[in-house]
Amino acid sequence: MKQPITKASGQQEAFNSEKALSSYKRAGATEQLANRTLRAVRRDIGKSADTNDIYSSGLHFLNEHAPAIASRYSLKRAIMNLGPAGYIFEKFVARLLESEGYTTQVSQVLRGHCVAQEIDIIATKGDQKIMVECKYHNRPGLKSDLKVALYTQARFQDVQERGGFTEAWLVTNTHSTTEAGKYARCMGMKLIAWRYPYKGGLEKWIEDQRLYPITILPALPANVLSAFADAGIILVKDLAHFSVNDLVTLFHLKPKIAKHILASAQTLNSAIARS
């Protein structure tokens, strides 16, 4: 009999070894490492477990044996931890755009044809001027649906002429529905979601640019996230400019915690550079 696990929804299902192996391989693990991780997870979780137990056990093993792969494995959860509000996610997406040569403005209010609209990101490069709508979810299982695509297009149409926009993008940290994708394609809107488009989703964009969010660090206390973001520390690589004393003085962290954060960031940055 297969071991039962409890999903985030509260429903129970049998533990799916193939699904677990696939998630490790998708993060870059070899067949051998994926199987070793699975064996470690099976030893850890006991007779009753939930999806969080399985995730945490796998992440712990990968952090010990392959930090760069662990970072990719934990990426979706790390982005969800940019909350609970969405403004840090907006700053993160802006940094991704800047890495591709765009100039960005975040959280701008523009007068549209009908009403004033708050634009998450304005991105410009050459003749392009993009209105970017960021849809952030901080809970697993949620999807950006047709309604999100509809109001993004409505907002774009209201500000397009006065704002001089050439296109609209919708960027979300979760999966999108089939209908949302169909509508976006029909309207000429660029939709970037988790694993959408195929081989061009948000996770691929992040991995290609090697720009990992600060929340991917296991040593980061949740209560310093907003202060870090306000200081422009959005990415793991941003910590390269800070010393232990800087973190203690600026963010009132204990020296032991500050040292742990910087050591984790250095380990991850080195592993990413080698991968």
N, C-alpha and C positions, 0 to 999 in steps of 0.2 A: 504493500500500500504506500502510495506517495505521501510525503510529508505535507500536511496542510499549512498554509501561510495566510495571514490576514492582510488584505490590501488596504490602501489608504481610505477607500470607501467603506471599509468595515466588512466587505464580502470576503469569503474564504475561497481559496483555490489551491490546487496541488502545486507544490514547488516544482518549477519548470527548469530543469538543469540546462536544457538547450538555450532557453531564453537568457539565463545567467551567463553562460559561455559566450553567447552572441554579444552581450553588452560589454564583456571584457575585451573581446576581439575588436569590436567597433572602436574601442578606446586605443587600440594599437597593440594589445597583448598578443604574443605568439600563442600557438596552440598549446605549447608546454606551460607557459605562464598562466594561460586561461584555466587550464585543468588544475594547476597547483592552487590557484585562487579559489576555484570551486571546492576543492577538497578542504581548504582552510575554512571556508564559509560553512560547509556541512558540519565540520567539527564544532564550530562556534555556536550555531543557532539553536541546537537542542531540539526538543520535540515540538515546541510551539514557538512561532516567530512571526513577525510581521515584515512587510517589505522594507521598513527602515532598518530592522536588524540585519537583514541580508545585505542591504546597501552599505551599512556601516562596517560590517565585517569584511566585505570585499574591498572597501576603500582602505581600511586599516592595513590589510595585507599588501595591497598595491603600493601604498605610501612607503612601506618598509622595503619593498623589493624593486619598484619601478616608479619613482616620483612623477616623471613626465606623463606616464600612462595614467597614473592616479589622477592627475590634474584633468585629463580629458574625460576620465570616467566620472568625475565629480562635477563636471562643468554645468550641467543642467541644474543641479541642486544649488551650486554656487550662485548662479544667476538669480534663482528664486530667492536667495538670501540677501539680494540687494535691496529688499523691501524693508518695511511693509509698504511704503509709498513707492511711486514709480519714478521719482525725479532722479534717483541715482542711476537707474537703468537708462534714462534719457542721456545722462552724462556719459555713460558707458558706450552707448550707441554713437554718440557724437565723437568719441575718441576713435572708434572704428572708422568712421567716415573721414576723420582728419588724417588717419594713417594712409588713406587713399588720395590725399591731396585736396580734400574739401575744406573750405572754411565754414565753421558752424556757429550758430547762435542757438542757445537753448532757452526754452520757455519764454517765447515772445508773444505779445498780444498785438494782433493786427486787425485793422478795420476791414471787414469784408464788404461785399455788395449789400448784404442784408444786416449783419450784426458783427460785433467784435468777436474774433476767434483767437483762442490760445493755441499757438503752434508749438508743438513739442521741440522740434528742431528745424531750423532753416539751414540748408546745406548748399553752398555755391561752389562751382568750379567751372571756369570758362563760361560757356553760354548756358550751362545748367543752373537752375535754381529750383531746389527740391523742397517740397513740404513733406516733412517726415512725421508720421504719427506713430508713437511708441505705445504699444499695448502690453502692459506688464501684468502678469499673474504671479501671486506669491504662494499658490497652492497647487500641488500636482493634480493632474486629471482634468484641469480646465482647458478649453480650447478657444481660440479667437474665431468667432463665427461670422456668418453673413452680416449680422447687424453691425459688427465692428467695421467691416469693409464698407458697408453702406454709409455709415456716418463719417468715415474717413474721406470718401468720395464727395459727400455733401459739403464737408468743410473745405475741401480743395476747390470745389466749384465756386464757393462763396468768396474765397480770397485769391483765386487764380489771377484775375485781371488786375486788381489793385496791387497785389503783391508781386506780380511779374513772375509767377511760378511757371515752370515748364513741365513739371511732373509731380506725382504724388507717390510716396512710399509708405507702406505699412510694415512696421517691424515689431514682431512679437516674440516673447521668450518661450512660448509653448507651441504645441501643434495648432494648425489651423484646420477648419473644416473643409470638406470638398467644395461646398457651395461658396465659401469665402474665396477659395482659389479660383473657381470658375468665374466668379464676378470680377475679381481683380484682373484676370487675363482679358476679359471682355472689355473692361474700361481702360485698359492700358496702365493700370496701377501696378507698381512693383510690390510684391508681397514677399517678405522674408520671415519665415517662421522656423520652428524646430524641425529640421529635416525637410524643409520645403523652401525653394524647389529642390528636387532630387540632386544631391551632390553640390548644392549651392545654398543650403540653409544657414541659419544663424550659427550653428556649431561649426560649420565648415568655414565661415567667414572669420570667426574668432581664431580657429586653429591655423588658418592660412596666414593671418596677420600676427599670430603668436601674442595676442593681447588678452591675457587672462585677468578676470576680475579679482579684486583684492579678497573677496569672500571665498576664494578657492583655498586660501590658507587655513589649515586646521587650527592654527594657533591664534587666530584673530578673534578677540572678544567682540560679541555682537554690539556692545554698548559704545564702541569707538567708531563704528562704521560711518555714522553721519559726520562726525568730526573729521575723519579722514577724507570723506568726500568733499566737505567744505574747504579743505586744504588742498584739494586737487589730487588726492591719492585715490585713484579709481582702479588702477591696474597694479598688478604685482610688481612690474618693473619700476613703478614710481617710487617704491621704497628704496631703490638703489641710491637715491639722493639723501637719505636720512641715516643718522647714526642712532645708537642706543640712547645717547644723551638727548638727541632731538626729540625722540618719541616720549621720553620721560618728561622733558621740559614742556613741550608743546601740547601733549595729550594726557599728561598726568598719569602715565602708565607706570607700573612697578618695573624696576630695571629687569627683573627676571622675565616678565612677560614681554617687554620690549626686545630683549635679546632673543627670545624664542621666536617672535614674529619675524625679525630680520634674518635669523638663521633659516627659518622655513622658506622665506622669500628667496634667499640666496641659493638654497638647495634646489628649489623649483626652477629658478632662472637658469642655473647651470644645467639642469637636466633638460630643459627645453632647448637650450643652445646646442646640446649634443644630439638631440633627437632629429 
